[in-house]
């Protein structure tokens, strides 16, 4: 059997309430030359039953079941078995509009790029809205790397880290051993795409929408996170910085925006502590002490939390304890007003 042009990878963990709608929206597409790879990541609900039922309905659907290992491991397993020239990720609680794939794949016939990026429609409790890239057309790697940071960090729309609005060449992933880092739980999608951007020579951007990203569903990756790894998130922004430097794309504006993100996370390590204790404060300070690059950047960072920054840099554990308790009390009062 001839390999499909498109491989759609869908990680599934307890998505029984959404999976049928997702799969129906895919198999009803006018674009047919595809395979759908369902990675059942140890679901305990009826997700596997639904997946198996759809596999009997459409032979393009392939179901693989593994013990629960997390969404990054599931996506890596999907990549390992994919046969298509292109790879597209879809989440099991999302869905796509009619003819969406035809419209997206049309660009592969018109433009020969290493990655294709477009928009999404977000569905929230308050309604839906669409996001599209401000960049447009075919860009070289240098043009893209110099330009995307502003939109990613300044507008904070995050389009260049979203998992499902990008079409990737499987050969680039395979040749460069690009995979999802299974040790991180935040920004893992952005981390993956930074690795891919490092090897993409041409980027095609367009304003297509039609992918419906449904927020706030049960067992979504965000809702599964119990602990925020601020240092891990900082490392990903530093990875972006190193890539820009490597390709001579680290402009003054890019430096400012990335340093702002890094320093904001360094302060958030303290401001967003679930509970404030002397031991937690000492631990956070010790983590920062191991990263002199972060501390050096923090010294010159202009912030309204000047006193907090000063206490961190001077390692004033007890004063930080008092400061953060006052901060928590202020937030509590403000919520009641």
N, C-alpha and C positions, 0 to 999 in steps of 0.2 A: 504493500500500500504506500502511495506517495505521501511523504511527510507534509503535514499542514504548514501553511505560511505563518499562522499565528498560534502561539501557545498562550492560553489564559490560565493563570495560576490563582487558585482560590484556597487560602487556608481556612479551615473550619474548626471552630471550637464552640460547641453548644449554641449553634445558630439556627436551631430548628424552627424558630418563629419567623425567620427571614429567608432561609435558604431557597425555598421553592420559588419565591418571587424573583430572587437573584438569578436562578438558573433558567427560569422561564424567559426572563428578559434577554438572556444570552442565546438560547436555542431558537428564539423567534426572530433573531436578526437576519437581515437579508444577506449579510456577508456569511459565507458558509465554510470557507477553507480554514478551519480552526480545530483545535483540540482544547478541551476544558479539563484541567488537572485539579482535582479536588483532593486536598491533603487533610484528611480527618485527623485532627491533633488530639486524639483521646477524648472525644466528646462523650458526655454521660447522658445527654438527652437523646432525642430522636433524629439528630443530624445525620448520622450514618445511614439510618433507614431511608431518609429522604434522598440522600446522595445515591444510594444503591438503586432506588426506584427510578431516578432520572437517568442512571447509567443504562438501565434496560430500555428506556424510552429513546435515548440518543446515544449511538455507539461512539460519538466523538467525546463523550464524557468518560473520564477514567478516575476511579476512586482508589485512593491509597490510604490505609489506616495505620497509624503509629501511636505509641504511648505519648501522652501529653508532654511536649518539650518546648512549647512557646511558639509564637507567631514567626519569629525569625528562623527557627529551625524548620518550620513547616514550609516557609517560602524557599529556603535552601533546598529542601527535598523536592519541591516542585521544579526548581531550576534544573536539578540533576536528571530528571526524567523527561524534561521538555524536548520536543523534536522540531518545533517551529523555527523559522528564520527570525521571527520577532517574538518578544515576550511582553505580555501585558498582565498586570496584577489587578485583581478585583477582590474586594472584601465581601464576605458572605452575607453581610447585612445591608449591602448596597445594591443598586440596580441601574440598568442603563436603558436609555430611550430607544425607540425603534430607529433602525438604520444608523445607529451610533457608530458601530464598528465599520460600516461601509464608508462613512464620512471620514473616520480617522484613517483607515487603511488607504483611502484614496490619495492621501498625501505621500505614501510610500511609492506610489506610481508616478507622482509629479516631481518629487524632490528626493534626492539620494542623500539622506542624512544618517548620522550615527545614533541620534536620539530625536524623538518627536515629543513635544511638550504642548499641552493645550489647557483648557479650563475645566472647572468642576462646578457642580451645583450642590450647595450645602443645604441639607434639610435639618432644621432645628425645631425645637418646641414652639418657637415664635414664627415659623414660616420657613421659606427658602430664599436663597439668594445665590447668584453666580459670581465666580471669580475667574478672570481670564488674565493671561500674561500681558504685561504692558509691552514686552518685547515682541517682535513679530518678524517673520520671514526666516531666511537662512542666515545663520551667524557662524563665523569661524569660532574656534575654541577661545581664542584671545578676546574677541568681541564679546562673547557670552560671559566669560569669567570676569571681565571688567564690569559688566553691566548687571548681572543677576543679583549681586550682593545687595545693591540698593533696595531692590524690590523684596528680597528675602528678609532683610533685617530692618529696613526703615519703615516700610509699610506693614511689615509683620503679617503678610498674607500667607506666607509659607508655601506658595505654589511649587517651589523648586525642591521641596522635601516631601510633598504628598506622594503617596505610593501609586495612585491609580490613574494619574493623568499623564502617563509617559509610556511611550512605545520604545522598547530597547532591542538592540540586536543581540541575539543569543551568542553569536560568535565572539563579540567583544567581551561579554561576561565570561565565557569559557576560556578564551585566550589569556585573559588577565586575572583569572581566578577571583573574580569579584563575588562576594557573598555577604549576607547579612551577619553582623556581629551578634552572636547569640548570648553574649555576656552583658549586653546593655538593653535597657527597657525603655529609655526615652531617646527620642531623635534617632532611632535606629534606621528609619527610612531615609532621613537626611544623610546619615553617615554612609549608607549604601550608595546613594546617588552622588555624593561627593567622590567616592571611588570611581563611579562610572564617568562622571564629568571629566575626571583626570585623563580619561582615554578617548573621549569623544572629540573628534576633530571638526565635525560639523553638527550644528544643532538647528532643528526646524521648529519654529514656534508659531502657533496660530490660535485663533480665538474660539475654537470649537468648544461647545459644552454638550451635555447629554449624559454625563456620569453623575448619578445622584448619591452623594456621600451623606449617609444617614447618621447623625450624631446621637450620642446618649443611649445607645442600645446596650442591652445586657451583655456582659462578657466582652465588651470592646476593649482594645488594648489599653486605652487610657484608664478605664475603670478598674483594670486588673492591677494597676501599679499601686503598691503600698508604701514605697519609699522612694523619694526623689533623689537620684544620684546627681548632685550638682556638679561634682568634679568630672563625672563621666560626660555630662552635657558640655562642660567647658572644653574637654578634650576634643569633642567634635568640632567646636568652633575653631580651636587651634589647628585642627586638621584642615579646615577650610583655609585658614591663614597660610599654612605651609604650602598648600596647593597653589594658591594665588602667587605666593612668592616664587615658587618653582617655575611658574609660567610667566613671570614678570607682569602680573596683573594686580599686584597689591598696591592700588592707588591710595592716595591720602584719604579719600572718602571711604574706601573699603576698610582701611586700617581703623578709622574712627568708629565705623559701625560695628565691626567685629569686636574691637576692644570694649565698646559700650555693652555688647551682649555678654562678654566674658566677665566684666566687672559687675554687671547687674546680677549675674548668677552668684558671684562670690559674696555679695551682700545678702542675696536671697538665702544663702546657706544659713544665715543667722535669723533674718527677718521671718522666714517661713518655717522655723523649727516647730514641729507639732507640739512638743512640750519643751520648756526651757529648763535646763539643768546645768550645773557646773561641769559635769562630765561631758555632756553633749557639746558645750562650748569649747572645752579643751580639745575634744576630738576634732571639731571643725577647724580650729586654729592649727592643730598638728597637720591636718590634710593640706592646708594652705602653705604651711611652712615647708612642705615637701616640694612645692611648686613656686620657686623664686620668680619665674616669669609672670605668674599671676600676681604675686605681691608687688612686683616692680610696676606692673601696669596699674594696679590699684592705687599706688602712691600718687599718681598724677591724674587719676580719674576725678572729674568734676561731678559731684552728686549732692543732692539735697540732704542726704544722710551723712553729712560731714563728720558729725560726732561719732556715729557708728563706725565709719571708716577709720577714724583715728584710734578708736578703742581696739579695733581688730589689729591694726598695724602695730600698736603698742602692747598687744597681747594682755590687755587688762580684763582678765577673766571675770572677776567679781563685779566690776563696773559694767561689763557687758551683760552679766546676769541681771543687774538692776535695770539697765536700759531696755532689755528685751521684755522684761516683765511689765515695764511701763508701756512699751509698745503694744503688747498683747492686751493690756487693759484699755488702752486708747481705741484699739480696733473693736473690742467688745462693746464699749460705750457707743461708738459710732454706728454700730449695727442696730442698736436699740433706739437710736434717735430717728 
